[in-house]
Amino acid sequence: MAFEHLRHPSYHRSWVEVDLSAIAENARHFAQHISSDVGMMPEVKADAYGHGAIAVSRTLLDNGCRRLAVATVLEGEELRVSGIMAPIHILGASLPEEIEPALRNDLTLSLHDMGLAELISAEALNQNKTARVHLKIDTGMGRLGVLPENVLAAAQKIIELPCLSLEGIFMHFADASDESYSHSQLERFNKAISNLEEAGIDVPVKHAASSIGAILYPEAHFNLIRPGAGIYGFHSPGWVNSEFPVAPAMSWYCVVIQVKDYPAGLSLGYNRTFTTRRPTRIAVLPVGYADGYLIAFSNKAEVLINGKRAPVVGMISMDYAMVDVTEMTDVTVGTKVTLVGKDGDNRITVEELAAHANTIPYIITTCLGRRPGRCYIQS
C-alpha cells in the first residue's frame, strides 16, 4: 500500500515522520516471538499512540495482524469509516449511548459490568445481529472487570441473553515487570478459565499480554497477544534486552524561526527561569506545549541541529521554545531542528524526553497535538 511521502510540509509549524517500515518490522518481531497458533491484536488506541491510527492500522494488517484494539467506540468507528474491515475490539468501557453505533459498525465490545450486557443484547436484537463480547476479568489491576469469583455467573448470564456471543475473556497486567505479582494475576485468570471449562463453557479467545507481558511471560500468550508500546519502538524498564530489538517509528522536526544575540545577565522567557551567563545566541523554535512539547522539558531537554546537541533554555511556552546555539556558527532562520529522532551520529529519543518529564515514553507521543503534521515514510 502506497502512502504519500511528505517531507517538511510548509503549512505545519513542525512535522512528525512515522516510519511505517519500522512499525511493520516491530510487528514481525512479535510474530516471531509467539507460536503459530497465537494471534496478534496490536493496540492502535489514542490515534496509534500519536502515530496515526489509520496508516498504522493498515500497515499492521498488511503485515500479518488480523485484529485491532482500540479504547473507545469512536476510535473504532473512525477506522471503519476509513475502510478497515478487520475485527476491531473496544478494550475499554463503553457508555450505553455508544452501544448502537458499536454494533452498527460491527465492533467487538468488552464487558466489565453485567448491566451493560442486557443493553447490548437488546440493541443486538433490535439490529437483528449477534454481538460478540469479551469478558474482562479483574485479576489484580483494580480497575475495570468482573472479579474472578463472579466470572462463572457473569458468563452464564451472557450465554443466556439473546443475540450475545461470548467470544473472548481477558485480563490486564498491573505491573508486568513484577514477576511475582504477574504470576499471581495469571493464576487467578487460569483459575477462572478452569471454572468455566468445568461448567462446560468454552470461550474461544483468551488474551492477557501486552508488549511487556508477551516478551516476559510465554505462558501469558494464550491464543492472542495485545502488543502496544513495542509496536511503536518504545523501550520500557523491565523488558529492554538485545534479544528483542524494536526500532523507534517516530521522528519530530521543526525549523528555526529566529536567531538573536543576547548579552550576559539577561533573563529569557516566562517566569525568568533562565538568565544568560555570557553573550548568548538563541534560536527560537515554533513548538510549545500546545504542540505536545511539554513544559516539563524547560531547561532540561536538548534538540539536534546539524547533528549537534543544543540545550533548551527558558520555560517552554504554549507556542515557542528557545535553544542555546552559541557554540554553533551555522544556524539561521529555516535551519532544520530534530526534536525527536536521529541527526548524524546523535539521536534524541522519546525515552530521553520522558525522563525529563518523569513519565513514560508513550505519554510523550500521545500528547502530540493536532498542529504537528503527520508524514508517513517507508525507510
Beta strands, then each sheet from edge to edge (+ up, - down):
strand 1: 14-19
strand 2: 39-40
strand 3: 68-70
strand 4: 88-90
strand 5: 108-111
strand 6: 131-136
strand 7: 164-170
strand 8: 205-207
strand 9: 224-225
strand 10: 250-255
strand 11: 258-262
strand 12: 267-268
strand 13: 274-275
strand 14: 280-285
strand 15: 302-305
strand 16: 308-313
strand 17: 321-324
strand 18: 336-343
strand 19: 346-348
strand 20: 373-377
sheet 1: 11+ 14- 17+ 16- 15+ 18- 10+ 1- 20-
sheet 2: 2+ 9+
sheet 3: 3+ 4+ 5+ 6+ 7+ 8+
sheet 4: 11+ 14- 17+ 16- 15+ 18- 19+
sheet 5: 12+ 13-
end
